[in-house]
């Protein structure tokens, strides 16, 4: 580099003024640094179009949107690097991921998860909004005509969701599942009717009738 600067200085004395000489030196230095950066990046990121890798860690210690991935190229060499993921792609540890190396980019990118349907621990939900209620407060939903249809409040026994209409219908195209530590069904003034188009099964350690 010193030799390049020295040659540029000599050329500047013969053919250029002081300003032109300084400009020539600066261009030589910038060009040398650029070529050095390109060689370093080429060594760090092997060229490939798409590959499959394995996520070793899904949480970067400082940056968001980067996961630690290990992959092998055709020659058998193994690489391990923190690389970015596409927005909206959820990657977890031990997932097999699809890597893509854009031609105008300096590092590979995770563009998908191959085994996204494998059993994995549930992802923690991010709280976007919250509302704090005092004991004498409630959340109320009204219809367009001003009729009260839903009320949510808190009592000593726990939260209460109260439907204000006399007749309520819950309908859905799939299965309805109710799960709790214990379940009580009470009809205060009427009967209980169960209707099914197939068998009705009741399972329990002890079944008591009256």
C-alpha positions as CSV (number, residue, x, y, z in Angstrom):
1,X,0.0,0.0,0.0
2,X,2.9,2.4,0.8
3,X,4.4,1.6,-2.6
4,X,1.1,2.4,-4.3
5,X,0.9,5.7,-2.5
6,X,4.5,6.5,-3.3
7,X,3.9,5.8,-7.0
8,X,0.8,7.9,-7.0
9,X,2.8,10.8,-5.4
10,X,5.5,10.6,-8.1
11,X,2.8,10.6,-10.8
12,X,1.2,13.5,-9.2
13,X,4.4,15.6,-9.2
14,X,4.9,15.0,-12.9
15,X,1.4,15.3,-14.4
16,X,-1.0,16.6,-11.8
17,X,-1.4,19.5,-9.5
18,X,-1.7,19.1,-5.7
19,X,-5.5,18.7,-5.7
20,X,-5.3,16.1,-8.4
21,X,-2.5,14.2,-6.7
22,X,-4.5,14.0,-3.4
23,X,-7.6,12.8,-5.3
24,X,-5.5,10.0,-7.0
25,X,-4.1,8.8,-3.7
26,X,-7.6,8.7,-2.1
27,X,-9.0,6.7,-5.0
28,X,-6.2,4.2,-4.8
29,X,-6.7,3.7,-1.0
30,X,-10.5,3.4,-1.4
31,X,-10.1,0.9,-4.2
32,X,-7.7,-1.2,-2.2
33,X,-10.1,-1.3,0.8
34,X,-13.0,-2.3,-1.4
35,X,-11.1,-5.2,-3.0
36,X,-10.1,-6.4,0.5
37,X,-13.7,-6.3,1.8
38,X,-14.9,-8.2,-1.3
39,X,-12.3,-11.0,-0.8
40,X,-13.2,-11.3,2.9
41,X,-16.9,-11.6,2.3
42,X,-16.3,-14.1,-0.5
43,X,-14.3,-16.3,1.9
44,X,-16.9,-16.0,4.7
45,X,-20.0,-16.8,2.6
46,X,-19.7,-19.6,0.1
47,X,-21.6,-19.2,-3.1
48,X,-24.8,-21.3,-3.4
49,X,-28.4,-20.8,-4.5
50,X,-30.5,-22.8,-2.0
51,X,-29.5,-25.2,0.8
52,X,-31.0,-26.8,3.8
53,X,-29.5,-26.1,7.3
54,X,-30.3,-26.7,10.9
55,X,-31.1,-24.0,13.5
56,X,-28.8,-24.3,16.5
57,X,-30.1,-21.2,18.4
58,X,-33.1,-19.1,17.7
59,X,-32.2,-16.1,19.9
60,X,-29.4,-13.8,19.0
61,X,-27.8,-12.3,22.1
62,X,-28.1,-8.8,20.7
63,X,-29.9,-8.6,17.4
64,X,-33.5,-9.5,16.4
65,X,-34.4,-11.5,13.4
66,X,-31.2,-13.6,13.3
67,X,-30.8,-17.3,14.0
68,X,-27.7,-19.5,14.3
69,X,-27.7,-22.0,11.4
70,X,-25.3,-24.7,10.5
71,X,-25.2,-26.1,6.9
72,X,-22.9,-28.1,4.6
73,X,-22.1,-27.4,1.0
74,X,-21.5,-30.0,-1.8
75,X,-17.8,-30.3,-1.0
76,X,-18.6,-31.4,2.5
77,X,-17.4,-28.3,4.3
78,X,-19.6,-27.2,7.2
79,X,-20.5,-23.6,8.1
80,X,-22.1,-22.0,11.1
81,X,-23.3,-18.4,11.1
82,X,-25.9,-16.0,12.5
83,X,-28.0,-15.1,9.5
84,X,-31.2,-13.1,9.0
85,X,-34.7,-14.5,8.5
86,X,-37.6,-13.3,6.4
87,X,-40.2,-11.3,8.3
88,X,-43.0,-13.5,9.5
89,X,-40.9,-16.7,9.5
90,X,-40.9,-18.3,13.0
91,X,-37.8,-20.4,13.5
92,X,-37.0,-22.4,16.6
93,X,-34.1,-24.5,17.8
94,X,-33.6,-27.8,15.9
95,X,-35.8,-26.7,12.9
96,X,-34.6,-27.6,9.5
97,X,-34.6,-24.3,7.5
98,X,-34.3,-23.4,3.8
99,X,-31.5,-21.0,3.0
100,X,-31.3,-18.8,0.0
101,X,-28.2,-16.8,-1.2
102,X,-29.4,-13.8,-3.2
103,X,-26.9,-12.8,-5.9
104,X,-26.7,-9.2,-4.8
105,X,-26.4,-9.9,-1.1
106,X,-23.5,-10.7,1.2
107,X,-25.0,-13.4,3.3
108,X,-27.6,-16.2,3.1
109,X,-31.2,-15.7,4.3
110,X,-33.6,-18.1,6.0
111,X,-36.7,-18.1,3.8
112,X,-38.7,-20.9,5.3
113,X,-39.0,-23.8,7.8
114,X,-39.2,-27.3,6.4
115,X,-40.6,-29.1,9.5
116,X,-42.9,-26.4,10.8
117,X,-45.6,-28.9,11.6
118,X,-43.3,-30.9,14.0
119,X,-44.2,-30.9,17.7
120,X,-42.6,-27.9,19.3
121,X,-43.2,-26.0,22.5
122,X,-45.9,-23.3,22.2
123,X,-44.6,-19.9,21.3
124,X,-45.0,-17.2,23.9
125,X,-47.7,-14.7,23.0
126,X,-46.7,-11.0,22.8
127,X,-49.1,-8.8,24.7
128,X,-50.2,-5.9,22.4
129,X,-53.0,-4.4,24.5
130,X,-54.2,-4.6,28.1
131,X,-57.0,-3.1,30.2
132,X,-57.1,-3.1,34.0
133,X,-60.5,-3.3,35.6
134,X,-61.4,-2.4,39.2
135,X,-63.9,-4.5,41.1
136,X,-66.7,-2.0,40.3
137,X,-65.9,-1.7,36.6
138,X,-66.9,-3.8,33.6
139,X,-66.4,-4.0,29.8
140,X,-69.7,-3.8,27.9
141,X,-70.5,-4.5,24.3
142,X,-73.6,-2.8,22.8
143,X,-75.5,-3.6,19.5
144,X,-76.1,-0.9,16.9
145,X,-79.5,-0.2,18.5
146,X,-78.0,0.5,21.9
147,X,-78.9,-2.9,23.3
148,X,-76.5,-4.4,25.8
149,X,-75.3,-7.8,24.5
150,X,-72.1,-8.7,26.5
151,X,-70.5,-7.8,29.8
152,X,-67.2,-8.8,31.3
153,X,-66.3,-8.1,34.9
154,X,-64.5,-9.5,37.9
155,X,-66.0,-11.0,41.1
156,X,-64.5,-12.5,44.2
157,X,-64.8,-16.0,42.6
158,X,-63.1,-14.9,39.4
159,X,-63.8,-13.3,36.0
160,X,-67.3,-13.4,34.7
161,X,-68.5,-13.3,31.0
162,X,-72.2,-12.5,31.0
163,X,-74.4,-12.7,27.8
164,X,-77.3,-10.3,28.2
165,X,-79.7,-11.7,25.6
166,X,-82.3,-14.3,26.8
167,X,-81.6,-16.6,23.8
168,X,-78.0,-17.2,22.7
169,X,-76.8,-19.5,20.0
170,X,-73.1,-20.6,19.7
171,X,-72.5,-22.2,16.3
172,X,-69.3,-23.2,14.5
173,X,-68.4,-25.4,11.6
174,X,-65.9,-27.6,13.5
175,X,-65.5,-29.2,16.9
176,X,-66.3,-27.4,20.2
177,X,-64.1,-28.3,23.1
178,X,-64.6,-27.2,26.7
179,X,-61.7,-27.9,29.1
180,X,-61.4,-27.0,32.7
181,X,-60.4,-28.4,36.1
182,X,-64.1,-29.0,36.8
183,X,-67.3,-28.3,34.8
184,X,-70.8,-27.5,36.1
185,X,-73.8,-27.2,33.9
186,X,-76.9,-25.9,35.6
187,X,-80.4,-25.1,34.2
188,X,-82.0,-22.9,36.8
189,X,-85.6,-22.9,35.5
190,X,-85.8,-25.5,32.7
191,X,-84.5,-28.8,31.5
192,X,-81.3,-30.0,29.8
193,X,-81.5,-31.6,26.4
194,X,-78.7,-33.3,24.6
195,X,-79.2,-34.3,20.9
196,X,-76.7,-36.0,18.7
197,X,-76.7,-37.7,15.3
198,X,-74.3,-40.4,16.6
199,X,-73.5,-42.2,19.8
200,X,-73.4,-40.3,23.1
201,X,-70.6,-41.3,25.4
202,X,-70.2,-40.5,29.1
203,X,-66.9,-41.5,30.6
204,X,-65.9,-41.2,34.3
205,X,-64.7,-43.1,37.3
206,X,-68.1,-43.1,38.9
207,X,-71.3,-42.1,37.1
208,X,-74.2,-41.1,39.4
209,X,-77.8,-40.6,38.3
210,X,-79.9,-38.8,41.0
